[in-house]
Amino acid sequence: MSIRTWLWLGTVLNAMVFLPAAYMAFNAVGFAIAYPESGAITAVAFLFAVLPVFGLLAPFAAWRIHAKRSDDRNAVLIVAAPLVYAAFLVAFLLNN
């Protein structure tokens, strides 16, 4: 598969993950507001709030890298990073 195909696939997957990530971030921030004395809840809310932003900015950065250097495979790693981060958050939720 070409780098362009991987970028399109990653962009579509990041778009699909955006709405659930935004929903989880909204609820996590709600918990942080409800329990302001808990530093752990605030830290977890920050982790979840970063995911939607990361999911939006990473594909733009990857396509920009691809436009400058079309044979650079780092663009594929950049577009895959939010998906790895989302998998980390799911594992974090299931273990706690």
Secondary structure, DSSP 8 states (H G I E B T S, - for coil): --HHHHHHHHHHHHHHHHHHHHHHHHHHHHHHHH-TT-HHHHHHHHHHHHHHHHHHHHHHHHHHHHHH-TT-THHHHHHHHHHHHHHHHHHHHHH-
